[in-house]
Amino acid sequence: MNQPRRRAPKKMSEKRLRNIAVWYCERYLVSSGKLADHLNKRLYRDVRDEEERMQFTKLIPSIVSNLTELGYVNDREAASARLRMALRSGYATNAAINVAARGAMVDRETVETELESALTQALPELDHLDMESSESSTDQAVVALKRARRGPFRSSGQDDKSRRRDAGWLQRRGFRMDAIKSALDIDPLKE
């Protein structure tokens, strides 16, 4: 059998690098750090010559800044989207901030500025959330358990093994032990 021939890789140029950046920005909600990282990965994959790769690497900051001016790249929107996703996935507030900052490749302060609006959008069940109180952490843990159908919201019921698993699940998502204990001891019939 004849195997199809592999196409020769396209030659990298400034125009092609810019087109790659525009395509990526149109497809995803990206920050400047995420776009620069994507372009560096593409250069590493597509350009074998080290000197040529370094020349194209010098073009990346100007491409990123140009696309930022045009509105294709927005650090705050990318951070907010990652933060909402982390909160909906059941992460505690501080852990969600860290996950969002790492995922969107922005600084932690940018993510923290988006926290209040992200909380109201991602967790509409908690309309009165006060970030300083331990009750809000417990409420947030209860919502995480409810969405994941864990803890008292399991359809198969709870035993000691499932309680330990659920406590570990919440702990890995950044909840403190006092919030975990009170969230797992709630009565599911009150909901």
C-alpha positions in Angstrom: 0.0 0.0 0.0 1.2 3.5 -0.8 1.4 5.7 2.2 0.4 9.3 1.7 3.3 11.7 1.5 3.9 14.0 4.4 3.6 17.6 3.5 6.7 19.7 3.9 6.4 22.1 6.8 5.5 25.6 5.8 8.3 28.2 6.0 8.0 30.5 9.0 7.7 34.2 8.3 6.6 37.2 10.2 3.3 37.2 8.4 2.7 33.5 9.2 3.6 34.1 12.9 1.1 37.0 13.0 -1.6 34.9 11.3 -1.0 32.1 13.9 -1.4 34.7 16.7 -4.6 36.1 15.2 -6.1 32.6 14.7 -5.3 31.7 18.3 -6.9 34.9 19.6 -10.0 34.4 17.5 -10.4 30.9 18.7 -9.6 31.4 22.4 -9.9 34.1 25.1 -6.2 34.8 25.8 -4.0 36.9 27.9 -0.7 38.4 26.6 1.3 35.9 28.5 -0.7 33.0 27.1 -0.4 34.2 23.6 3.4 34.7 23.9 3.7 31.2 25.4 1.7 29.8 22.5 3.8 31.6 19.9 7.0 30.4 21.5 5.8 26.8 21.5 4.9 27.1 17.8 8.3 28.5 17.0 10.0 25.7 18.9 7.9 23.2 17.0 8.1 24.7 13.5 11.5 26.3 13.4 14.5 24.0 13.7 17.3 26.5 13.2 18.2 28.1 16.6 19.3 31.5 15.1 16.2 31.8 12.9 14.0 30.9 16.0 15.7 33.6 18.0 15.0 36.2 15.3 11.3 35.3 15.3 11.2 35.2 19.1 12.2 38.9 19.0 9.0 39.6 17.0 6.6 38.1 19.6 6.4 41.1 22.0 5.5 43.5 19.1 2.9 41.1 17.8 1.4 40.6 21.3 1.3 44.4 22.0 -0.3 45.1 18.6 -3.0 42.5 19.1 -3.6 43.9 22.6 -4.1 47.4 21.2 -6.6 45.9 18.6 -8.5 44.2 21.4 -7.8 40.6 20.5 -5.8 40.1 23.8 -7.3 41.0 27.2 -5.6 39.9 30.4 -8.6 40.8 32.6 -11.1 38.9 30.5 -8.9 35.9 30.3 -8.3 36.0 34.1 -12.0 36.3 34.8 -12.9 33.4 32.5 -10.3 31.1 34.2 -11.5 32.3 37.6 -15.2 31.6 36.9 -14.2 28.1 35.5 -12.2 27.3 38.7 -15.0 28.5 41.0 -17.6 26.5 39.1 -15.3 23.4 39.3 -15.5 23.6 43.1 -12.3 25.3 44.1 -12.1 27.5 47.2 -11.6 31.2 46.6 -7.8 31.4 47.2 -7.2 28.1 45.3 -9.3 29.4 42.4 -7.3 32.6 42.3 -4.1 30.6 42.0 -5.5 28.2 39.4 -6.8 31.2 37.3 -3.5 33.1 37.6 -1.5 30.1 36.5 -3.9 29.1 33.8 -4.3 32.5 32.2 -0.6 33.4 32.8 -1.4 36.7 34.5 -0.4 38.1 37.8 -2.4 37.3 40.9 -3.5 41.0 41.4 -5.3 41.0 38.0 -7.2 37.9 39.0 -8.1 39.3 42.4 -9.7 42.4 40.8 -12.1 40.1 38.9 -13.0 38.1 42.0 -16.2 39.8 43.1 -17.9 39.7 39.6 -16.6 36.2 39.0 -18.2 35.0 42.3 -21.6 36.4 41.4 -21.5 34.9 37.9 -20.0 31.5 38.8 -21.9 30.9 42.0 -25.3 32.6 41.8 -26.5 30.4 44.7 -24.3 32.5 47.0 -25.6 36.0 46.6 -24.5 37.2 50.1 -21.0 35.8 50.1 -18.6 37.5 52.6 -15.1 36.5 51.8 -13.8 37.0 55.3 -16.2 34.8 57.2 -15.8 31.1 57.8 -19.5 30.6 57.0 -18.9 31.7 53.4 -16.2 29.1 53.0 -18.6 26.5 54.3 -21.3 27.6 52.0 -18.9 27.5 49.1 -17.9 24.0 50.0 -21.6 22.9 50.2 -22.2 24.3 46.7 -19.1 22.4 45.5 -20.3 19.2 47.0 -23.8 19.7 45.6 -22.6 20.4 42.1 -20.3 17.4 42.2 -22.9 15.2 43.8 -20.6 14.3 46.7 -21.0 14.3 50.4 -24.6 14.4 51.6 -25.7 14.9 48.0 -24.6 11.4 46.9 -27.3 9.3 45.4 -25.8 6.2 46.9 -25.6 7.5 50.4 -22.6 8.2 52.6 -20.3 5.9 54.5 -16.9 6.5 56.2 -15.0 5.7 53.1 -17.0 8.1 50.9 -16.7 10.8 53.6 -12.9 10.5 53.6 -12.9 10.7 49.9 -15.1 13.7 49.8 -13.0 15.4 52.5 -9.9 14.8 50.5 -11.6 16.1 47.4 -12.5 19.3 49.1 -9.0 19.6 50.7 -7.3 19.3 47.3 -9.6 22.2 46.1 -8.2 24.4 48.9 -10.9 24.3 51.6 -9.9 24.4 55.2 -10.7 21.6 57.5 -13.3 23.5 59.6 -15.3 24.3 56.4 -14.9 20.7 55.2 -16.2 19.2 58.5 -19.2 21.5 58.7 -20.0 21.0 55.0 -19.9 17.2 55.3 -22.1 17.2 58.4 -25.0 19.1 56.9 -28.4 17.5 56.6 -29.3 17.0 52.9 -33.0 17.2 53.6 -32.7 20.9 54.5 -32.0 21.7 50.9 
